[in-house]
Amino acid sequence: MKTKQLLEDLAHGNASAAFEAAKTLSNLPHLSAKQIIEVLDSATDVPNREAVVYVLSWLRRKDNHDILQALIKIASDPNEHPAVRGQAFEGLGIQRSTKRFKLWPDIERVILDGLRDHVVEARFWACYAAGSLRMKSALPQLQELAANDSAMYPSWWRVSEEAVDAIEWIFGRSTEPRMRMNAQNARKSEVHAD
């Protein structure tokens, strides 16, 4: 399929077509980040916006400044849909910036803010990003979330569990893979937590 059609599916296709296009586009070596950011500006439906941010998350470029700026903007926008913001936080973790990078202070700030966010998706994926980036500055907030945040991220696991994993990653320790919750198990887990 041609890039033009993939970009069209990404921006305006149904959810399935958008994510299939996203998977293909994220692996194209010569696709520019600016093209994807332009698609984000035209995509209005949540699944399409989430798929666009997925592409940005997985687009590996030596110069990822534009990608990181877009992810920071999306993650920090309280008016953006939680699923899209969550994908942006995940993308910040996937992009693996270091403290030497020019945008590090902005990345660190948005992740620390995400750990305090009222939206479960933001807290969950901010934990992932903090752990992936080994952000020691996030340890106090992660410890607080690990001890007190029993909110369930649908189809995944609790924010507290993701915070525990993030703490382990910051210290360079591996964690056991977790089983994603299906809807029935998530409801049972919620009942037992109360």
SULHU-V390176 format. One line per field, one symbol per residue. ss: DSSP state (H for helix, E for strand, L for the rest). psi: psi as a letter, one per 40 degrees, with the letter a starting at -180 (. if undefined). burial: + if it has 9 or more other ideal C-beta (glycine too) atoms within 8 Angstrom, else -. Layout:
BEGIN
ss: ???
psi: ???
burial: ???
END
This chain:
BEGIN
ss: LLHHHHHHHHHHLLHHHHHHHHHHHLLLLLLLHHHHHHHHHHLLLHHHHHHHHHHHHHLLLLLLHHHHHHHHHHHLLLLLLHHHHHHHHHHHHHHLLLLLLLLHHHHHHHHHHHHLLLLHHHHHHHHHHHHHLLLHHHHHHHHHHHHHLLLELLLLLEHHHHHHHHHHHHLLLLLLLLLLLLHHHHHHHHHHHL
psi: iidddddddddeiidddddddddddeehdehidddddddddehdiddddddddddddehhidgfdddddddddddeheeiiddddddddddddddfiieeideddddddddddddeiehdddddddddddddefgdeedddddddddegehhhhebaiddddddddddddeeiiihiihihiddddddddddd.
burial: -----++++++-+-+-++++++-+++----+-+-+++-++--+---+++++++++++++----+-+++++++-++----+-++++++++++++++-+---+-++--++-++++++-+--++++++++++++++-+--++-++++++--+--++--+++++++++++++++----+--+--+----+--++----
END
